[in-house]
Each structure stands twice: as structure tokens, then as C-alpha cells.
Amino acid sequence: MRYAGLALAFVSSCCFAFSGPMAKYLITAGLAPIEAVWTRMAGAGLLLLAVLAVVRPQALRIPRSRLPFFGLYAVMAVAGVQSLYFVAITRLPVGVALLLEFMAPVMVVAWVRVVRKVRLARAAYVGAVVAVVGLGIVVEAWQGLQLDALGLLLGLLAGACCAGYFLMSDSFGDDVDPLGLIAWGMTGASVVLIPFARPWNIPWDAFTAAATPSEGGLTLPVLAAYLWMVLIATVIAYILGVNAVRRLSAAVGATVASLEVIGGALVAWALLGETLGVFQIVGGLIVLSGALLAQTASAAPQHSPVDTVEKSAAAVRV
């Protein structure tokens, strides 16, 4: 169970890593960032709803008592993470905003310990902190020392929503089907984002063109990039991610998910021709060390004062 969860978490992070690079193709073709986010959520949500309606309709049933949970998941775990991050990068350097969002591992560990009163192995705490330090080096956070106060708040809120994604994925019971939760969550998120994305103004003809996001990068049909973003970087990534956290724990799952940033840098290098500097390589190794350290916490789960046991532990954009 533990190793299966780790494998799911790792593959999920690799799939999520394509979201940023593929979104660049849409943005280069003329879509605004929030429009790219909306098309991603709407396409993935509608695709999952259609497939489940045919092959597994029972997954789409929502118990009446769970309606608030589904609503909160759509607003916080999906729409909140995406929209707050994209607003934050209009006021902060992208690297700083990304670092703030991936403060989620520390937030999750703090929530599990303080609110759920679950004692985690020391490796979980150390691994989360090491991973965040590594991310700071990857994005060269010191480049944006003059921080905008509102941008800082928005970035931290994006991190809180990201933490909420892991905590909510870890907490629902057998009365909620993970596939149904993801399908309704994405569809609900696209509805919430309609006033901001204004889909009636999206330049839909951009999907018939090809784009080259940067000099030296690969030229791809925008539609192909979009379909990859929807199928791989959204549908498969979310399904694997939620199931990984179900097998592991929110605390360590969030730490291992930070590998998404490293994967994104590698994908950007391969597809977009973006170079990896010494800080990205060193920081990436530190993030990997933190993730590996955190996953060892699952070897020795700790008990809370009321004998609550955190599920076996071990498991990252936008």
C-alpha cells in the first residue's frame, strides 16, 4: 500500500509538471492566463462527467449531506488554487508566488499536528521544511525581496488552498467516490471562474494555430497542447493524486507533490528550451532529499494522545 501510494504520487507529480509548459502554448497563442485555466478546468470537468455518466454513473451521485464538502472542494481545492496563484503572479515574481503556493507542505503538517492532534514522525516535519528550502533555491526567491503586501497575501492564500486540496483528499469517507469528486470539483470550479475568465471573449480560433512559446522551443499545435494539458496534466494527474493521498497521508503527500516544480522545470527544458541553472539543479536535489526524507515517516506512524493514528504517510501547480 505504501509503495503503491508513493508510485501514484510520483507519477501524479510528473503529470502535473506538464500543466505550466502546456499552458504557455495557449498563452502564446493569445489566451490570457485565467482563460487558459478556465479552458483547462471546463474541458477536464466536462470530459470526466461525460465518461462517468456512461461507464460509472453511480460515481456522480452526491449524498445530500456531502453537498457542502463538494462545494468547498470546487471553490478551494480547485478554483482557489488556480485563480489566486494567477492573480498573485501579477504582483509578485513568478518564482516567489510559486514558493508561497508550495508552502502547502508546511501548512498541512501544522494543521495535522495542531488541529487533528496527530503526532507525526520527525521525518515528516524535517522533510517538509527541507523541501520548501529547496524550492526557494530553485525559484531563486531572493530575486524578489521587495514584496508587494497584497501579492504576498494572495500567494499565501493560494498555498492555503493547495493545503486544503491535500487535507480534503485525505479526509472524505467511502460515501464519496474520488472520480465523482474530481469531476464535480472541476466542473464547479469552471462555473466559479466564469465571471473572471469570461469565456465568451476567449479567442477560440487560437486552438487552430500552432505556437512556439520561446526561441529554441518546440512548435506544437495549440489544440494538441490543450488536449495534453486536459488529459494528462489535469484528469490523470488529479485522479492519481487523490488516490495517492488516500493511500498515504496529506502531511507527507504534500511534500512529495512539491516534486512537480522540479518536473515542470525539466519539461520546460525539454519542450520550451528553458535552461536549468546551478540553483535549479542544487535546489532540485534538495527538494528531492526533502521528499525522500518525508516519505520515511510512513515507516513509523505515531499515535496522538487520543490514540488517533495518521494513515501511512508519504506523497505538487496549478
KAGI-V870782 format. One record per residue. SS is DSSP state (@ for helix, = for strand, . for the rest). D_FIRST is the distance of its C-alpha to the first C-alpha in Angstrom with 1 decimal. Layout:
ss->SS d_first->D_FIRST
ss->SS d_first->D_FIRST
This chain:
ss->. d_first->0.0
ss->@ d_first->3.8
ss->@ d_first->5.6
ss->@ d_first->5.1
ss->@ d_first->6.1
ss->@ d_first->8.7
ss->@ d_first->9.9
ss->@ d_first->10.5
ss->@ d_first->12.2
ss->@ d_first->14.3
ss->@ d_first->15.5
ss->@ d_first->16.2
ss->@ d_first->18.3
ss->@ d_first->20.1
ss->@ d_first->21.0
ss->@ d_first->22.2
ss->. d_first->24.3
ss->@ d_first->26.6
ss->@ d_first->27.7
ss->@ d_first->30.4
ss->@ d_first->31.9
ss->@ d_first->32.1
ss->@ d_first->33.6
ss->@ d_first->36.2
ss->@ d_first->37.5
ss->@ d_first->38.1
ss->@ d_first->39.7
ss->@ d_first->41.9
ss->. d_first->43.0
ss->. d_first->44.3
ss->. d_first->41.6
ss->. d_first->41.3
ss->@ d_first->37.9
ss->@ d_first->37.5
ss->@ d_first->38.5
ss->@ d_first->35.9
ss->@ d_first->33.3
ss->@ d_first->34.7
ss->@ d_first->34.8
ss->@ d_first->31.1
ss->@ d_first->30.0
ss->@ d_first->32.5
ss->@ d_first->31.8
ss->@ d_first->28.0
ss->@ d_first->28.5
ss->@ d_first->31.1
ss->@ d_first->29.2
ss->@ d_first->26.1
ss->@ d_first->28.5
ss->@ d_first->30.4
ss->@ d_first->27.6
ss->@ d_first->25.9
ss->@ d_first->29.4
ss->@ d_first->29.8
ss->@ d_first->26.5
ss->. d_first->24.7
ss->@ d_first->27.4
ss->@ d_first->25.7
ss->@ d_first->23.2
ss->@ d_first->26.3
ss->. d_first->27.4
ss->. d_first->27.4
ss->. d_first->28.0
ss->@ d_first->31.2
ss->@ d_first->29.7
ss->@ d_first->27.1
ss->@ d_first->29.8
ss->@ d_first->30.1
ss->@ d_first->26.4
ss->@ d_first->26.6
ss->@ d_first->29.8
ss->@ d_first->28.5
ss->@ d_first->25.5
ss->@ d_first->28.0
ss->@ d_first->30.4
ss->@ d_first->28.3
ss->@ d_first->24.9
ss->@ d_first->26.6
ss->@ d_first->30.4
ss->@ d_first->30.6
ss->@ d_first->28.5
ss->@ d_first->30.4
ss->@ d_first->33.9
ss->@ d_first->34.1
ss->@ d_first->32.9
ss->@ d_first->35.5
ss->@ d_first->38.2
ss->@ d_first->37.3
ss->. d_first->37.9
ss->. d_first->41.4
ss->. d_first->42.3
ss->. d_first->40.2
ss->. d_first->39.4
ss->@ d_first->36.3
ss->@ d_first->34.6
ss->@ d_first->35.3
ss->@ d_first->34.1
ss->@ d_first->30.8
ss->@ d_first->30.4
ss->@ d_first->31.1
ss->@ d_first->28.5
ss->. d_first->25.8
ss->. d_first->26.8
ss->@ d_first->24.0
ss->@ d_first->21.5
ss->@ d_first->24.3
ss->@ d_first->25.1
ss->@ d_first->21.5
ss->@ d_first->21.3
ss->@ d_first->24.8
ss->@ d_first->24.1
ss->@ d_first->21.1
ss->@ d_first->23.3
ss->@ d_first->26.6
ss->. d_first->26.1
ss->. d_first->22.9
ss->. d_first->24.0
ss->. d_first->20.6
ss->. d_first->20.9
ss->. d_first->18.6
ss->. d_first->18.5
ss->@ d_first->21.5
ss->@ d_first->19.4
ss->@ d_first->18.3
ss->@ d_first->22.0
ss->@ d_first->23.3
ss->@ d_first->20.8
ss->@ d_first->21.7
ss->@ d_first->25.4
ss->@ d_first->25.3
ss->@ d_first->23.7
ss->@ d_first->26.4
ss->@ d_first->29.1
ss->@ d_first->28.0
ss->@ d_first->28.2
ss->@ d_first->31.7
ss->@ d_first->32.7
ss->@ d_first->31.3
ss->. d_first->33.3
ss->. d_first->36.2
ss->@ d_first->36.4
ss->@ d_first->39.7
ss->@ d_first->41.4
ss->@ d_first->41.4
ss->. d_first->42.6
ss->. d_first->45.1
ss->. d_first->42.8
ss->. d_first->43.8
ss->@ d_first->43.1
ss->@ d_first->42.2
ss->@ d_first->40.0
ss->@ d_first->38.2
ss->@ d_first->37.7
ss->@ d_first->36.4
ss->@ d_first->33.9
ss->@ d_first->32.6
ss->@ d_first->32.3
ss->@ d_first->30.3
ss->@ d_first->28.0
ss->@ d_first->27.8
ss->@ d_first->27.1
ss->@ d_first->24.3
ss->@ d_first->22.9
ss->@ d_first->23.4
ss->@ d_first->21.3
ss->@ d_first->18.2
ss->@ d_first->19.1
ss->@ d_first->19.9
ss->@ d_first->16.8
ss->@ d_first->15.0
ss->@ d_first->17.5
ss->. d_first->18.4
ss->. d_first->17.8
ss->. d_first->17.4
ss->. d_first->21.1
ss->. d_first->20.4
ss->. d_first->19.1
ss->@ d_first->17.4
ss->@ d_first->19.6
ss->@ d_first->22.6
ss->@ d_first->22.1
ss->@ d_first->22.0
ss->@ d_first->25.0
ss->@ d_first->27.1
ss->@ d_first->26.1
ss->@ d_first->27.4
ss->@ d_first->30.4
ss->@ d_first->31.3
ss->@ d_first->31.0
ss->@ d_first->33.4
ss->@ d_first->35.8
ss->@ d_first->35.8
ss->. d_first->36.6
ss->@ d_first->39.4
ss->@ d_first->42.2
ss->@ d_first->41.0
ss->@ d_first->40.3
ss->. d_first->43.2
ss->@ d_first->42.1
ss->@ d_first->45.6
ss->@ d_first->46.6
ss->. d_first->43.8
ss->. d_first->45.5
ss->@ d_first->43.9
ss->@ d_first->46.0
ss->@ d_first->44.0
ss->@ d_first->41.3
ss->@ d_first->43.9
ss->. d_first->44.5
ss->= d_first->42.9
ss->= d_first->42.1
ss->. d_first->41.9
ss->. d_first->40.5
ss->. d_first->41.9
ss->. d_first->44.3
ss->. d_first->42.6
ss->. d_first->39.7
ss->. d_first->38.9
ss->. d_first->40.7
ss->= d_first->38.6
ss->= d_first->39.6
ss->@ d_first->38.6
ss->@ d_first->37.4
ss->@ d_first->35.0
ss->@ d_first->33.7
ss->@ d_first->33.3
ss->@ d_first->31.4
ss->@ d_first->29.0
ss->@ d_first->28.5
ss->@ d_first->28.0
ss->@ d_first->25.7
ss->@ d_first->23.6
ss->@ d_first->24.1
ss->@ d_first->23.8
ss->@ d_first->22.4
ss->@ d_first->19.6
ss->@ d_first->19.0
ss->@ d_first->18.8
ss->@ d_first->16.7
ss->@ d_first->14.0
ss->@ d_first->14.6
ss->@ d_first->14.4
ss->@ d_first->11.1
ss->@ d_first->9.6
ss->@ d_first->11.3
ss->@ d_first->10.2
ss->@ d_first->6.5
ss->. d_first->8.1
ss->. d_first->11.8
ss->@ d_first->15.2
ss->@ d_first->16.6
ss->@ d_first->14.7
ss->@ d_first->13.8
ss->@ d_first->17.6
ss->@ d_first->18.2
ss->@ d_first->16.1
ss->@ d_first->17.7
ss->. d_first->21.0
ss->@ d_first->20.6
ss->@ d_first->22.0
ss->@ d_first->25.4
ss->@ d_first->25.3
ss->@ d_first->24.2
ss->@ d_first->27.0
ss->@ d_first->29.5
ss->@ d_first->28.7
ss->@ d_first->29.0
ss->@ d_first->32.2
ss->@ d_first->33.5
ss->@ d_first->32.8
ss->@ d_first->34.2
ss->@ d_first->36.5
ss->. d_first->37.9
ss->. d_first->37.0
ss->. d_first->37.2
ss->. d_first->34.8
ss->. d_first->36.8
ss->@ d_first->36.3
ss->@ d_first->34.9
ss->@ d_first->32.2
ss->@ d_first->31.2
ss->@ d_first->31.3
ss->@ d_first->29.6
ss->@ d_first->26.8
ss->@ d_first->26.2
ss->@ d_first->26.2
ss->@ d_first->23.7
ss->@ d_first->21.4
ss->@ d_first->21.9
ss->@ d_first->21.2
ss->@ d_first->17.9
ss->@ d_first->16.9
ss->@ d_first->18.3
ss->@ d_first->16.5
ss->@ d_first->12.9
ss->@ d_first->13.9
ss->@ d_first->14.4
ss->@ d_first->10.8
ss->@ d_first->11.8
ss->. d_first->14.4
ss->. d_first->14.2
ss->. d_first->17.8
ss->= d_first->19.6
ss->. d_first->22.3
ss->. d_first->25.8
ss->. d_first->25.0
ss->. d_first->21.8
ss->. d_first->19.6
ss->= d_first->16.2
ss->. d_first->14.4
ss->. d_first->10.8
ss->. d_first->8.6
ss->. d_first->10.3
ss->. d_first->10.7
ss->. d_first->12.3
ss->. d_first->20.4
ss->. d_first->25.6
ss->. d_first->27.2
